[in-house]
């Protein structure tokens, strides 16, 4: 399945990046798989949102399996040179009461269950009850495509890997 998100009203394709693994640190600790220890000497990158990104090769298959079973793995995507990790959090913004009503009507019909975690006059924050980043992407896209708010986007954390210079 092709993954994508919307930015500025444009559909942006995401390319899976299997070179990295992104781990929700709280979920990993709860599963008894401390990521820093599992990654050994491999370079890890701590990102906002409690996410640790490491080279996939730094973790043994047994650790990856345990992290997956615990729901601690997040998908990793590439967009141009950036590495993006979606979190299970969606920000929806609306410009008027009509958009707000359309968003509220779309939420119960969405492809996955969601809960409103915060709300203001200009928008709201949603979280898929599954806690899965993939569900957050599907939910944000569904709301944008069906309700047409000003914005509906997953919270991404990202970094740009260092460029390697060949001499």
Secondary structure, 3 states (H helix, E strand, C coil): CCEEEEECCEEEEEEECCCEEEEEHHHHHHCCCCHHHHHCCCCEEEECCCEEEEEHHHCCHHHHHHHHHCCCEECCEEECCEEEEEEEEEEEECCCHHHHHHHHHHHCCCCCCEEEEEECCCEEEEEECCCCHHHHHHHHHHHHHHHCCCEEEEEEEEEECCCCCCC
